[in-house]
Amino acid sequence: MTDQDTHLVLERLLRLRDRREPLVAQIAEWVGAGIIEGRLEPGQDLNSVDLSRRFDTSRTPVREALMLLEQEGLVEMKARRRPRVAAPSPQDIRDIYQVRKNLLSMLAALLVERAGDEEIAELRTRVERMRKLADDGDVDGYFWSHVTLQERMTEIVGNATLKQILDSLALRTLMLRHLSLTRAGRLAYSVDDQERLLRAVEERDGELAAVLIAGATVRAQRAVEEQMEQDAAGRVRGLARRRRTAS
């Protein structure tokens, strides 16, 4: 997965081609990728002054970019407070994954019904590349390859309404999907899930494909919840250490 591929995914999901101000799009893409890939953490302040210096601009394009990301659920902006990275609640996560599980089950069943042999062969090639990325421990490369794999599946299925609904959830789930893959052992589990799913598609077993992708989605949700709990515990321990040092 190249930086250009990442750019194209975010450009489409954020509808950056519709923006007349290239700098707003550039800032939105940089901040959005940072949030999704975990360089900017949930709850972290987004300093408009620092961002304007980074992009050598006034604060106006920065604010417009952050407002765009707020509309997509990646940033929180409240009166008299600095903008910050959105921090989904446990209930938000459960709700998102419940909807996502059912949508992806429908996608898998339709894929079995509508994919041609050449398209399935293309998906096989993509999954084989993902296996190599997983074996190499390349979390970011694997993650974006997984994103484009599912996007390609929606294109093959050709259900515009299903694609529109998945796209509306995409940016809110990308951060969570990336977080799930940072958990120890998750890359191997994830690529195993993709290979099992593809075998079911190759065997034209729509019912099995739907069950497999639902199970993979539940496991991803569990990994997100466990990783967030671990990260929160780490922050508490870090705060306690700083307090002991200060005293």
N, C-alpha and C positions, 0 to 999 in steps of 0.2 A: 504494500500500500504506500503510495507516494504522497508527498505534501500536496501535490496537485489534486490527487484523488480526494484528500481530506477537504481541500478548498471547494471542490465541486459539490461534495455532500452538503457542506454548510451553506454554500451559495444557494443551493436549491431549497433547503429547508428554511433558511432565513429569508428567502426571496430577495437576495442581495442584488440580483440583476435589475430589480425594480427601483433600486435606490439611485437617485441622480448624483448623490455625493459620494464619490469613491472612497473618501477618507472615513466616512461613517461606516461603510461596508467593511473596510479594512480593520477598523477598531472592533466592530461587532464580531468579526470572524476571529480575531486574535483572542479576545476575551472569551467568546463562546468555546473555542477549542481548549483554552486553558481550564475552563470550568468542567468541560466534558472529560478531559484527560487527567483531571485531578491536580493540576498545578495551582489552581485557585480553588480553595476548599470551601465547603458549605459554611455559611456564616461569616466568611472572610470579608472585610471591608474592601471596597473598590474605590480607591482614592482618585477622584477626578483630576486633581492637580498632577499626581504622578503619571496618570495616563496621558494627560495633555502634553507633558514633557516627553514621554516616550515617543509619541507620534508627532511631536513638534507642531502642535496646533493649539487653538483656544479650547476652552472647556465646552463650547457649544456642540461640536461634533461628538465629543465624548459622551455628553449627556444624551444626545440623540441615539447613539449606539447602545447605551445602557437601557434607554427606554424601549428600544427594539427588542433587546434581550429580556426585558421585564415582561413584555407581551407574550413571550414564548415560555415564561416560567423559569428562566435561568437566573434572573436577577430580581432582588427585592428593592424597591425604592419607596421610602417613607418620609414624610415631612420632618424636617429638622434632624434628619439622620443621614449618614453617609449611605450611598448604595452598597449593597452587599450581595454576595453569592447566595442564591436561594438555598434553603435547607429544608428539604421535604420531611414531613413528619412520618412516623411509622404508619399512621393511617393512610397518608398520601401514597406511600409505597405499596401498601396492600391493595389500595384501590386501583392504582395504575397497573399492577401486575395481574390483578383479577381480569381487568378489561383486556389487557394485552394477551393473556393466555387464551381467551376465547377467540379473539381476532386471529391470532396465529394458528389456532386449530382450524379455523375456517380457511385460512390461506393454504395450509398444508393439504387439506382435502381437495381444494380447487386446483392446486398445483398438480396433484396426481391425475386429475381429470383432464387438465388442459395442456400440460407440458408435452412438447414433441420430443422425439428421441435425441435430436441435435441439441435441444435446450437442456435436457437432462445431462447430456455429455458435458456441456458447458459448466453446469453446476458441479459436476464431478471434478472437473479441472480446478474450479475455485476452491473446493473443499480440500483437494490434495495440496494446494498452495497453503491453505490455512493450517494443515497438519504440520508442514515444515515450520511455519511461523510459531506454532505452539511448541514444537520440539526445541526451537531456538529460544523460547522464553520471551518472544517479542510481543509484549502485551498490546502496545499501541498498534503495531502492524496487524496483529490478529484481530483486534477490536474493529478497526476500520474495514478490514476485509469481511468480517462478519456483517457489519452494517450494509456494505454494498451487496453481499450475498442475498440478504433478505430484501433489499430494494429490487434486485434482479428478479427474485421470486415474484414480487408483486407485479412487476412489469409483465412477466410471462403469464400470470393469471389473468391480467387484463380487466380486473374489476375496479373501475375508477373510484367507486364509492368506498370500497375497502381500502384502497391506497390512500385516499384522502383522509380517512379516519386514522390510519396508521401514521401518516405524516403528521397529523395534528398532535399525536402523542410522542412523536419521535424525539424532539429536542428535550422533552421532560424526562424521557427514559434513557437517553444516551449517557448522561452522567452516571445513572444507576447501573447501566449495563457495563460501562467501563469499570466502575468500582467493583462489581462482582468478579471481574476477571483478575483483579489484583490479589484476590485471596489465594493462599497457597493451594496449589493443585487444581485450580479452577480451569486453567487453559486446557489441560489434558481432558478433564471431564467435558468441557464444552465442545471440543473438537470430536470427541467420541459421540456426543449427542448429534452433532451435524452429520457424521458418517452413518449413524443408525437411521436418521431421518432420510438421508439420500438413498439408502438401500430400500427403504419402504417405498419411496417414490419410484425407484427403478423397478420394483416388483409390482407397481401399480396397486398398492394397498393403501387406499385413502384413509380408512379407519385407523390403521396402525400409525400412519404418518401424523394424523391429528393427535393421537394419544401421545406419541413420542415428543412432539413439539410442545404440548401442554406440560408434560413432565419436565422437559428441559427448562421451561419458563418458571416453573415452581422452584426448581433447584437454583436458578439464577436469583430469584427473589430471596430465597433462604441465604444465599451467599452475601447478598447486599445487606440484609438485616444483621448477619453475624459480623460482617466487616465494619458496619457502622457502630455496632456495640463495642467492638474491639477498639476502634478509633476513639470513641468517646471515653472509654476506660483509660486509654493512653493519655488523652488530654487531661483527665482528672489527676492521674499520677504525676504528669508533668507540672501541673499547677501546684500540687502538694510539695513537690521537690523545690520549686521556686520559692514557696512560702517558707519552707524550712531553711533554705539558704539565706533568705532575707532576714530571718529572725536570728 
